[in-house]
Amino acid sequence: MNKAGTDIQFAICGSAGDGTIAAGDIMKRAAAAMGFHVIAFDVYPPEIRGFGKCISRIRVSSEQAYSLKEQTDVFVSLNDGHAIPHVGEVRDCGAVIYDDHLIAPVPEGGHISAHVRPAQIPYGLPIRQVSEQATNSARSRNIVVLGYVAGLLDMPPEPFHKVVNQKFATKPPAVAEANIKAFDAGFEVGRKVFRLDDVEVGSAPEADRGEAVMMTGNGAIARGFLEAGIQSYFGYPITPATSIMERLAVELPKAGGRFLQTEDEISAISATIGAGFAGSRAATATSGPGLALMTEMLGLGVMAEVPAVIVCSQRGGPSTGLPTKTEQSDLNLAVFGGSGDAPRIVIAPTNVEGCYRCAGMAFEIAEAFQVPVILLIDLYLSNRYETVFPSGRNVFAPKPRQAPERREGEEYKRFALTESHISPRALPGDPDMMYTATGLEHNELGKPGDVLHMKMNAKRHEKLKPATRYPGLTTCKRFGAEGKVDVGILGWGSTFGEILEAMFEAQEEGISCSAMKVVMLSPLPEEELRAFFDDCEVVLVPELNYQGQFANLVSGALGRPVVRLDRTCATPMAVADILAEVRRLASDVNEPAHAAAGGGA
Amino acid sequence: MAAPLHHVIIGSGSAGFGAAKTLREGDPDCRITMFTMDGIPFYHRYELPEIFRGRTDWRDLLAVPPSFYDEHRINLRRRCRVVDVDGAAHTVSLAHQETVPFDSLLVAAGGRAYLPENLTGQADLIHGFGSFEAAMKVYRDLPKGGSVIMIGGDMIGIDLLLTLLSTGYSVTLIVNAQTFWPHELSAGERAPLLDVLRNKGVRVIENARPVGISARNAGAPARQVALDDGTEVGGDVVMAFCGLASSVEFMLRADVDIERGLLVTPELRTTNEAIWAAGDVCQIWHDGDKAYKFYHGWKNVRVMGELAARNIQGAHEPFDVDVEDSIWVGEDGEIHSTFWTRET
């Protein structure tokens, strides 16, 4: 659904090496600098495969948007071979921009103009020629076309200039100068074009929350970690989590922390648990295949009650699966993975700002509950850019630690059974508080034994329950209509953006509905969920996995039925799919006879 | 099974559109591809003056909705410039380096506005009216109630002139041999027609030829036209309506005969068996006059498009080369033309 005021989605499609992602990056940062809300997501080929299709999609809006739109307003082709299959995503009266002076012959249908629908507006320009005339090189085609778009849509060039200068600040000045020339050349061409599209860029909203910063989910997590005083990071690269490691490799040593790239994921989690045991704010980040390898040590962290933070950015699975495609199919692994009853805290932010805030609080929560905390995101959220308004003051700074007080005459009980189920935790080096930490079941002192297995199991589970009400952390939140509604939409992770967009659209259509996002997946905020279910005639759970893992989790915990909408399409959930299901369910609620007769989808 | 025939049409105006529609009606399986330089689908160019009545959204001018092309499987390719036709290989080459094969080719590219030789150096000071974009530029550049200097005044121009008058603008008409084109009139035949225009408030200048145009950016009027009698005329925009010149430059390798336009039989076939032509681009053989003649005007053009399509599909219908050509002042005091009415 379009927002009031400006709401434009740009898409730039090219081949790896065309500067597609770079052009998209400049567009999104310039739009953010103008004061617009921005959501962006880049699709690129598996890095290990070399060249392939890249698409950068950027939604620029006056009002807060929650997902990309399904239809693009302005589409740019830097490589027709890759772009042609995507022309259909451009809306009626939207713009399709392409090079109309190719240097190599193409067969019939090989040029994108053959695929522009009559309702779309074609804009051809000699992109390569303009680049060569401006810079003596065809390498700036991506910047030329960016300038063309800005000129065409009457966007001011200054924010683009500023971003280009920032982007190439570490290179010789000639690089930025050439790119500015390329931009200006494209801008002049675009400015003179008679426009037939109906794409309108309005004025940006007044900023009332301070200066916006463009971040990806991974970037937000790294920033949250740094603001929360992360001290140790151990990681092994894996798509789509690698950029967290790359950022911390640069920033963490500067902040006085330690960074180590380990030889594999098992080493990474082992070092993280070890550092957590020693009192260091420690983290690692991986994807599903890495988390699968980490489950044994994760169990040790649960058993030994060691705080640690593990980021899992999901991608298509199982096994190596779809390394550069998004999915939400590691929920079971994150919540249940490992041997035995191994409860842990699993937090799944739903947007980039949520990544920042959850990462900022993850260490504190891990320490408070003496347990590994998994931040569960996915590729769509890892790589998605959004405008974020970071806190002006550092709200995530670690609080001073209070060492446990040892009672005279008593041995230190690291795993004491207490009313809160949280035991006083000493760190190695605390005087007179040596204890055994082991993966074996143990007594209150930490010594191996099975006598207290039942009580210790209960302790490990019960201590986590208050986590659902941890101050400062949104563990779930309801949106839309309050009170009784026909359709409730329950979501988690990145899919919640699409859920919100679908819900708003359904409300526009007069459908009684609301949505709830669940951020804490383990333990579940059951009380709030029950209240939501009580208010909804029917609850829909859209998610990006085949098994309906979150639907299973919720319906199993609450004993309530849900309607599933499971997709494994390797792309974000389509708003239209959710909306269609909401319509069907609303119809069934209001026309039971129709539903009983098998009406609907 | 044989591959469906691929009919390629160059041009998406009345002739091209009518041909595409007729081809589809005659063969549900054939492929139809239309190339046009236009940015928007087919609209009636004679409706462009309506812009001055407020119809400034191009979607309001479309003859059919864009979905028509999808529904009729007509591949409309806009912003495509044909640069070459290979009459032997049966291929069309486009400026962006794409080559498209055809089984039959209909050239309905129309013509571009003809500009008298002595004014070509000042073309950038003359507003065109050959497309929606050009018409909108006139609309935007012309101040409300402003004045237009019209050189020539062919029937397209006269139509615009009448609309301008009725919407509060003023017009100066510099008469030349192309005034009322495509009607070929003597000075005597033109006189009563010009009187009609004078009576409507048009300033008519006869017996003087424009020799130069200059821009006056400092203030109104924005354009100044120098005449060969030493006088000057001021206005906000200058427009030239001096008839059309056929667009045939891309046909030089097509193995067809060309004079001013593509030479065709009354059945609209060129000297290449696979290539046909219709509309303002072609000259049709008139056996009585023993000459190839142009037949302009949207009604003729539309008839030619449909006729060519039927003949491509096997018919042998000739164009009526004796179609009436007249212009007169009616009892209502208005100018009437067989070439240029808005009747549908």
Boltz contact constraints between the chains, C-beta under 6 A:
constraints:
  - contact:
      token1: [A, 100]
      token2: [B, 96]
      max_distance: 6.0
  - contact:
      token1: [A, 102]
      token2: [B, 96]
      max_distance: 6.0
  - contact:
      token1: [A, 102]
      token2: [B, 97]
      max_distance: 6.0
  - contact:
      token1: [A, 105]
      token2: [B, 97]
      max_distance: 6.0
  - contact:
      token1: [A, 106]
      token2: [B, 97]
      max_distance: 6.0
  - contact:
      token1: [A, 106]
      token2: [B, 98]
      max_distance: 6.0
  - contact:
      token1: [A, 108]
      token2: [B, 100]
      max_distance: 6.0
  - contact:
      token1: [A, 111]
      token2: [B, 96]
      max_distance: 6.0
  - contact:
      token1: [A, 111]
      token2: [B, 98]
      max_distance: 6.0
  - contact:
      token1: [A, 113]
      token2: [B, 77]
      max_distance: 6.0
  - contact:
      token1: [A, 113]
      token2: [B, 80]
      max_distance: 6.0
  - contact:
      token1: [A, 118]
      token2: [B, 41]
      max_distance: 6.0
  - contact:
      token1: [A, 118]
      token2: [B, 66]
      max_distance: 6.0
  - contact:
      token1: [A, 118]
      token2: [B, 69]
      max_distance: 6.0
  - contact:
      token1: [A, 118]
      token2: [B, 76]
      max_distance: 6.0
  - contact:
      token1: [A, 119]
      token2: [B, 66]
      max_distance: 6.0
  - contact:
      token1: [A, 122]
      token2: [B, 78]
      max_distance: 6.0
  - contact:
      token1: [A, 122]
      token2: [B, 79]
      max_distance: 6.0
  - contact:
      token1: [A, 124]
      token2: [B, 79]
      max_distance: 6.0
  - contact:
      token1: [A, 194]
      token2: [B, 133]
      max_distance: 6.0
  - contact:
      token1: [A, 196]
      token2: [B, 39]
      max_distance: 6.0
  - contact:
      token1: [A, 196]
      token2: [B, 40]
      max_distance: 6.0
